[in-house]
Amino acid sequence: MSIKQLNPYRKQLQGRGITAVSITGQGYDITPPETELDRISRNPELIYQYDNPTEEMQLAAVYMDGRTIRLIQNPSLEVKLCAVRSVGRALGYIDNPSLEMQLAAVCRDGMAIQYINNPSYELQMMAVMQNGWALEFINNPHHDVICKALDGNGNVIEFVENPSYEHKLRAVRSHGASIKFIKDPSAEIQTIAVETTTYAISYIKNPSDELKLLAVNQDPYIFQSFTTSTYEIKLAAVRGAPRNLEFIKDQTEELVLTALRQDLDCMKYVNITLSDEAQAELVLIQMGNDSKC
């Protein structure tokens, strides 16, 4: 049977809820009509088109996107709870949320605490455990809350007023680069920061030679960011990455040979004339490399 032959029966099919029929080699493919729930599940923002949507429709909308609760008048407690479980920050669209809603919201997204007035210790702790950045929105947080937030994300020390020494330690142990938010860090804080995150040294004013050496031993390429370096630091830099020789102007035979013993291609970075003894060693190195080929 062709589509043309089906036309006389189209009204009967539509009366049974069938809106589309296609012919296949094996038979008929019957497509049921799209329901209101289907439409809302596909695009939850469409809930605004309904004057009195059923609770089932409301739940479908907020389940897909909790923020659509702003489009629903007088949502039920169940709908509100579903909304914040879907999108924590949907709490911002709910007046006088219950404790259960608040807990569900911060469990989903710690940043939802910004919509809670005078959050309890439990709410504060749950929020920073979910997202350390939530600390920004907590006034006068408890010491334990601060520590928990810092353990997860040292950078939130930016939002700690008058941080204690313990707070600073926790911050750099979590993320060394958080030292950029610490005023006048002690030598211990600086060392821990660099041990944790090598590039943290770039946030330290006038780092000591010992600190630079520590950084270079962890990541020799950090040497390229230094404006001044001791000979010991330069030697460590080429030992760790021979191509650092390119960035050393006042080269010595020791520095050059240290680099070339690892990578003869670094010869193009040599800016001094080598002694006969050094050149003889290079010949031996080259012969050794050729014999491996």
N, C-alpha and C positions, 0 to 999 in steps of 0.2 A: 504493500500500500504506500502511495506517495503522500507527500505533504498536502498536495492539492486534493487528494481523495479524503484526507482527514478533516478538511475545512468544515464540512457540514456538521462534524461532531465537536467542533471547537468549543461551542458554548457549553455543551454537556461536560466536557473535560474541565473547563474553567469552574463550573459549578462544583466540581469535586476537588477544587484546589490545585488543579494542574494548569500551569501557565505556559509551559513550553514542551514541545514534543519534537524530537529529531529522529530521523530514520537511519538505522545502521544496518550493516550487512547481516547482523544476527537478530535484529528485532527493533524494539522501540526504546529510546532513552527518554524517560519522563522526568522532568525537573520540577520539584515542588516549589511553591511560591516562597519568597523570602519573608520570614516573619519579622515582627517588630523587634524581637530579641536578637535576631540575626543582624538586623540593621544597626542596632545599638552596639552589639559586640564588635561589629566591623568598624564603626565610627561612634564611640561613646559620646562625642559632643552633640550628636543628634538628639540627645535626651531633652534638649531645650525646646524642641518642636512639640513636645507633648504637654498639654495643660495639666493633666492628671495622670502621670505615668504610674503604672503599678509598682509595687515594691520590688517585684521580680525584675522589672525593667531598670529601676533605680540601682539595684544591686549589680545588674549586668554592667551598667555604665561605670560605676565607681570601682568595680572589680578590675575593669580594663584600664581605668585612669581615675585614681582617687580625686584628682583635681576637679572632676566634673560635678562634684558635690556642690560647687558654687552655682550650678545651673538648676539645682533641685530645691524646690520650696518645701520647708518643713520636713526634712528627711527624718526617718526613724532612727532610733539608737543603733539598730543593726546596720543600717546603711552608713551611718557615720563611722561606726567601728570598721566596717569593710573598707571604707575610703582611706582611713589612716593606715590600715594594714597594707593597702595597695601603694599609697604614696604618703610617707610620713608627714611631709609638709602640707598635706591637705588639712592638717589641724588648724592652719591659719584661717580656714573658711568656716570653722565651727565655733559658735559662741558657747562659752562656759562648758568646755569639754570635761567629761568625767575623768576620774583618775585612770580608769581602765583604758580610755581613749588616749590619754597622755602617755601611758606606758607603752601601748601598742605603737604609737607614733614614733617615740624616740627609739624603740627597738628596731623599727624599720629604717629610721633616718635620725641620727643623733642631732642633726641641725634643726629638727622640729622643736627643740627645746626653746628656741627663740620666741615661740608662740605661747609659752607657759609662764604665767606670773608666779614668782617665788617658788620655783621648782624644789621639791624635796631632795634630800641627800640621795635617796634611791634613784630618783629621776636624773639627777646630775651625773651620778656614777654610770647609769645605763647609757646616757647620751654620749659621754666621752669614751666609753668602751666601744660604742658603735662607730664614733667619728670624733677623733681628738679635737678637730676644729670647732666642735660644739662649745668648747671652753670659752670662745669669744663671746658667747651670749649668756654666760652665767655670771651674775654679779656676786662678788665675795664668795667664790667657790671654796669649799672645804679643802684642807691641805691634801687629804687623800685623793680627792677628785683631781686636783692639779697634778699630783704624782701619776695617777693613772693615765691622764691625758698625755703627759710628757713621755711616759713609757711607750706610748703608741705613736707619738709624733712630736719629736723634740721641738719642731718649729713653732708649736703653740706657746712656747715661752714668751713669744711676742705679746701675748695677751695677759701675762702674769705681772701684776703690779708688785714691784719690789720683790723679785724672786729671791728665795733663800739660796744658800750655797748648794743644798741638796737638790733644789729645783734645777739649778744650772748643771750639776753633774748628770742628773737624769736626762736633761735635754740633749747634751752632747753625746751621751752614751747611746741615745736613741738615734740621733742624726747629727753628725759632727758639724754640718753646715749651719745648724741652729746657733752657732757661736756668733753669727752676725747680729743676733738680737740681744747679745749679752754685753753689757757695758764693762769695760776694763776687766776682761777675764783673767784669772790667775794663770800661772804657768801650768798648773795641773790641769785646769780646764782646757787650756790650749792643746796640751799633749793628748788628752783623751779625745778631743775633737778631731785632731789629725789622725790619730790611731783608728778612729771610727770611720771617718770620711776624709780621704787624703786632700781633696781639693778645698777642704775647710780652711787650709792655710791661706788661701786667697782672701779670706775675710779677717785675717789677723794683721793688725798694724805692726810693722817692724818685727816680723817673726825672728826668733833667735836662730843662730847657725845650727844648733842642736835640733831645733824643730824642722828646719829645712832638710837636714840630713835624714831625719825620720821620714819625712814626706817622700824624699827621693828614693829611699830604700823600699818604700811601699809602692811607689809609682814613679819610675825614673823620668817619665815625660813631664812631670810637674816641674822639673828643672827649667824648662823653657819659659816658665812664667816668672822666674826670679830675675831681678835686675842686678843683684850682686850675689856672689857665691864664693865660699872658700875653696881652696884647692881640694880638700877632702870631699866636698860636695860635688865638685866637677868630676872627680875620679869615680865616685859612686854613680854619678849620672851616666857616664860612658860605659861603666861596667854593666849597668842595668839595661841600657839602650845605646849601643855604639853610635847611632846616628845623631845623638846629642852632640857629637863632636862639631857638628855644623854650627852650633850656637856658642862655641867657645873661641874667643878671639886670641887670648893669650895661651896658646897651646904649648905643650911640652912633649918630648918624645914619649914619656910614660903615658900621657893621655892618648897620644896618637896610636901607639902600639897596643894599648888596651882596647881601643876601638877596632883596629885593623885585625887583631887576632881573632875577633869575632866576625867581622864583616869587612872584606877587602874592598867592597864598593864604597866604603867610607873614605877611600883615598882621595876622592874628589873634594872632600871637606878639609883636607890637610893644608895648613897655611904656613908651615915651617919647612925648612930644609933638614932632612934627616941625615944623621951621621952614617958613615959607611957601615958601622956595626948594625944599626937599625935597618938599613936597606938590605943587608945580608939576611937578617931575620925575615924580612918580608919575602925575599926570594924563596927561603925555605918554606914559609907559609904557603906561598903560591904553588910550590912543587908538591906540597902535601895535599893541597886542594885538587891539583891536576891528577894526582894518583888515585883519588877517590872517584874520579869521573869514569 
